[in-house]
């Protein structure tokens, strides 16, 4: 019985030591995210996206051409845990051609 107890404790110790050696379990400091990207398409359709991030603060905007001819622009920010804050605007006037 003592041998089984020692064997179980030894296996638990090996599992604890080996799990601390796995990638992703280190407590190394993480560098904050810092990036900028953008793209645009104007080929029969009109849409694009631009975003920048520095640490916990993100800001950006994207545009989409709607079926009625208007451009929808969404401008947004995210500041840490405050959540996604968006402002939606429309450019142009909606066009509804007569049904033929």
Backbone as CSV, one residue per row, in Angstrom:
resi,resn,N_x,N_y,N_z,CA_x,CA_y,CA_z,C_x,C_y,C_z
1,UNK,0.814,-1.186,0.000,0.000,0.000,0.000,0.870,1.268,0.000
2,UNK,1.950,1.249,0.746,2.865,2.385,0.809,3.505,2.590,-0.563
3,UNK,3.839,1.511,-1.246,4.443,1.606,-2.578,3.481,2.283,-3.557
4,UNK,2.197,1.916,-3.502,1.197,2.525,-4.395,1.063,4.022,-4.104
5,UNK,1.073,4.404,-2.847,0.953,5.811,-2.475,2.157,6.603,-2.974
6,UNK,3.346,6.042,-2.810,4.558,6.716,-3.282,4.532,6.840,-4.798
7,UNK,4.089,5.780,-5.488,4.007,5.802,-6.946,3.017,6.866,-7.431
8,UNK,1.869,6.972,-6.791,0.865,7.976,-7.179,1.408,9.389,-6.943
9,UNK,2.055,9.623,-5.788,2.630,10.931,-5.513,3.739,11.279,-6.500
10,UNK,4.516,10.291,-6.887,5.572,10.509,-7.868,4.981,10.886,-9.231
11,UNK,3.912,10.197,-9.650,3.262,10.507,-10.926,2.647,11.907,-10.909
12,UNK,2.050,12.299,-9.809,1.473,13.633,-9.695,2.577,14.682,-9.768
13,UNK,3.699,14.442,-9.102,4.812,15.384,-9.139,5.361,15.531,-10.550
14,UNK,5.487,14.427,-11.288,5.971,14.475,-12.668,4.989,15.248,-13.539
15,UNK,3.687,15.057,-13.338,2.677,15.767,-14.125,2.734,17.265,-13.859
16,UNK,2.913,17.678,-12.631,2.972,19.097,-12.287,4.215,19.737,-12.886
17,UNK,5.349,19.065,-12.776,6.596,19.617,-13.309,6.536,19.705,-14.824
18,UNK,6.020,18.680,-15.491,5.996,18.692,-16.953,4.971,19.691,-17.486
19,UNK,3.872,19.935,-16.754,2.892,20.915,-17.241,3.434,22.334,-17.139
20,UNK,4.343,22.584,-16.204,4.913,23.922,-16.108,5.926,24.177,-17.216
21,UNK,6.346,23.150,-17.924,7.304,23.295,-19.014,6.618,23.498,-20.364
22,UNK,5.279,23.378,-20.426,4.556,23.513,-21.685,4.480,24.971,-22.110
23,UNK,4.496,25.225,-23.435,4.334,26.607,-23.890,2.954,27.135,-23.514
24,UNK,2.883,28.410,-23.199,1.608,29.015,-22.848,1.349,29.044,-21.356
25,UNK,2.151,28.366,-20.578,1.962,28.359,-19.135,2.991,29.223,-18.424
26,UNK,3.794,29.938,-19.163,4.789,30.812,-18.563,4.143,32.127,-18.171
27,UNK,4.683,32.760,-17.189,4.149,34.049,-16.759,5.015,35.190,-17.289
28,UNK,5.500,35.040,-18.511,6.294,36.097,-19.126,5.385,37.276,-19.457
29,UNK,5.882,38.483,-19.328,5.050,39.643,-19.677,4.753,39.673,-21.175
30,UNK,3.522,39.973,-21.511,3.092,40.048,-22.896,3.242,41.481,-23.389
31,UNK,3.720,41.641,-24.619,3.794,42.976,-25.186,2.417,43.385,-25.681
32,UNK,2.020,44.627,-25.479,0.695,45.059,-25.919,0.602,45.072,-27.448
33,UNK,-0.585,44.798,-27.932,-0.820,44.781,-29.378,-0.645,46.184,-29.944
34,UNK,-0.044,46.265,-31.116,0.159,47.543,-31.779,0.192,47.271,-33.278
35,UNK,-0.859,47.673,-34.005,-0.896,47.426,-35.438,-1.784,48.437,-36.135
36,UNK,-1.699,48.461,-37.455,-2.554,49.279,-38.310,-2.750,48.525,-39.618
37,UNK,-3.980,48.484,-40.111,-4.225,47.878,-41.413,-5.360,48.595,-42.106
38,UNK,-5.428,48.431,-43.413,-6.539,48.983,-44.185,-6.626,48.289,-45.526
39,UNK,-7.827,48.320,-46.101,-8.032,47.857,-47.469,-9.224,48.599,-48.053
40,UNK,-9.273,48.649,-49.364,-10.379,49.306,-50.061,-10.620,48.580,-51.371
41,UNK,-11.893,48.470,-51.762,-12.284,47.839,-53.019,-13.253,48.774,-53.724
42,UNK,-12.966,49.070,-54.978,-13.866,49.896,-55.786,-13.917,49.281,-57.174
43,UNK,-14.668,48.204,-57.290,-14.785,47.464,-58.545,-16.246,47.048,-58.717
44,UNK,-17.095,48.004,-59.059,-18.524,47.722,-59.148,-19.195,47.795,-57.794
45,UNK,-18.431,47.717,-56.744,-18.904,47.858,-55.380,-17.920,48.778,-54.674
46,UNK,-18.288,49.303,-53.547,-17.437,50.251,-52.841,-17.444,49.870,-51.368
47,UNK,-16.341,49.309,-50.886,-16.244,48.998,-49.469,-14.786,49.000,-49.039
48,UNK,-14.561,49.150,-47.750,-13.211,49.182,-47.220,-13.217,49.151,-45.709
49,UNK,-12.023,49.061,-45.141,-11.883,48.951,-43.694,-10.525,49.527,-43.311
50,UNK,-10.488,50.251,-42.212,-9.248,50.788,-41.667,-9.310,50.651,-40.154
51,UNK,-8.219,50.137,-39.547,-8.209,49.961,-38.099,-6.802,50.149,-37.567
52,UNK,-6.696,50.775,-36.397,-5.432,50.901,-35.685,-5.643,50.460,-34.243
53,UNK,-4.598,49.889,-33.674,-4.674,49.469,-32.275,-3.345,49.766,-31.608
54,UNK,-3.446,50.289,-30.391,-2.280,50.539,-29.568,-2.627,50.103,-28.150
55,UNK,-2.141,48.947,-27.749,-2.477,48.404,-26.427,-3.939,48.004,-26.371
56,UNK,-4.659,48.554,-25.406,-6.079,48.233,-25.240,-6.995,49.171,-26.013
57,UNK,-6.445,50.173,-26.697,-7.272,51.141,-27.419,-7.282,50.818,-28.914
58,UNK,-8.470,50.638,-29.465,-8.640,50.342,-30.888,-9.607,51.347,-31.480
59,UNK,-9.300,51.816,-32.682,-10.230,52.682,-33.401,-10.190,52.306,-34.870
60,UNK,-11.318,52.519,-35.537,-11.357,52.199,-36.952,-12.679,52.584,-37.575
61,UNK,-12.791,52.262,-38.860,-14.032,52.503,-39.581,-14.084,51.558,-40.762
62,UNK,-15.300,51.273,-41.192,-15.476,50.503,-42.410,-16.662,51.045,-43.183
63,UNK,-16.633,50.857,-44.504,-17.703,51.338,-45.370,-18.243,50.182,-46.195
64,UNK,-19.539,50.288,-46.491,-20.220,49.280,-47.303,-21.176,50.005,-48.236
65,UNK,-21.172,49.633,-49.503,-22.144,50.191,-50.438,-23.432,49.381,-50.317
66,UNK,-24.517,50.065,-49.998,-25.805,49.408,-49.807,-26.506,49.220,-51.149
67,UNK,-27.454,48.283,-51.228,-28.172,48.047,-52.487,-28.938,49.262,-53.005
68,UNK,-29.319,50.201,-52.111,-30.064,51.387,-52.553,-29.133,52.510,-53.025
69,UNK,-27.821,52.252,-53.117,-26.882,53.217,-53.645,-26.157,54.051,-52.606
70,UNK,-26.604,54.029,-51.363,-25.939,54.803,-50.315,-24.673,54.082,-49.839
71,UNK,-23.812,54.838,-49.196,-22.630,54.285,-48.547,-22.875,54.329,-47.039
72,UNK,-22.755,53.193,-46.383,-22.878,53.127,-44.925,-21.473,53.146,-44.337
73,UNK,-21.222,54.076,-43.415,-19.924,54.180,-42.765,-20.105,53.923,-41.274
74,UNK,-19.335,53.005,-40.740,-19.348,52.707,-39.311,-17.986,53.090,-38.754
75,UNK,-17.975,54.033,-37.813,-16.762,54.447,-37.134,-16.862,53.940,-35.704
76,UNK,-15.805,53.286,-35.220,-15.895,52.635,-33.912,-14.624,52.834,-33.100
77,UNK,-14.780,52.661,-31.781,-13.661,52.644,-30.844,-13.904,51.545,-29.822
78,UNK,-12.821,51.028,-29.299,-12.848,50.094,-28.179,-11.724,50.529,-27.257
79,UNK,-12.055,50.820,-26.003,-11.049,51.275,-25.049,-11.045,50.327,-23.854
80,UNK,-10.156,49.331,-23.901,-10.064,48.352,-22.816,-11.337,47.545,-22.696
81,UNK,-11.877,47.490,-21.491,-13.087,46.714,-21.231,-14.357,47.542,-21.365
82,UNK,-14.263,48.754,-21.944,-15.441,49.624,-22.042,-16.433,49.149,-23.095
83,UNK,-16.011,48.259,-23.987,-16.917,47.734,-25.002,-16.766,48.423,-26.338
84,UNK,-17.518,47.943,-27.299,-17.500,48.413,-28.679,-18.466,49.584,-28.802
85,UNK,-17.956,50.766,-29.183,-18.785,51.964,-29.334,-18.753,52.351,-30.811
86,UNK,-19.923,52.323,-31.461,-19.985,52.576,-32.904,-20.891,53.762,-33.212
87,UNK,-20.528,54.460,-34.282,-21.358,55.535,-34.827,-21.596,55.190,-36.292
88,UNK,-22.860,55.108,-36.690,-23.231,54.716,-38.051,-23.766,55.936,-38.785
89,UNK,-23.203,56.219,-39.965,-23.680,57.323,-40.803,-23.894,56.814,-42.220
90,UNK,-24.687,57.577,-42.987,-24.985,57.208,-44.377,-24.647,58.378,-45.278
91,UNK,-24.039,58.060,-46.413,-23.691,59.074,-47.403,-24.524,58.836,-48.650
92,UNK,-25.028,59.912,-49.218,-25.847,59.796,-50.419,-27.312,59.670,-50.082
93,UNK,-28.115,59.510,-51.126,-29.560,59.393,-50.973,-30.010,58.067,-51.569
94,UNK,-30.935,57.411,-50.902,-31.419,56.114,-51.370,-32.129,56.258,-52.715
95,UNK,-31.823,55.380,-53.648,-32.439,55.375,-54.991,-33.233,54.090,-55.159
96,UNK,-34.489,54.257,-55.549,-35.360,53.105,-55.779,-35.884,53.200,-57.214
97,UNK,-35.212,52.529,-58.167,-35.653,52.600,-59.548,-37.039,51.958,-59.721
98,UNK,-37.777,52.450,-60.702,-39.106,51.918,-60.957,-39.000,50.461,-61.413
99,UNK,-39.928,49.641,-60.915,-39.955,48.231,-61.299,-40.464,48.097,-62.710
100,UNK,-39.732,47.363,-63.536,-40.152,47.211,-64.931,-40.644,45.802,-65.197
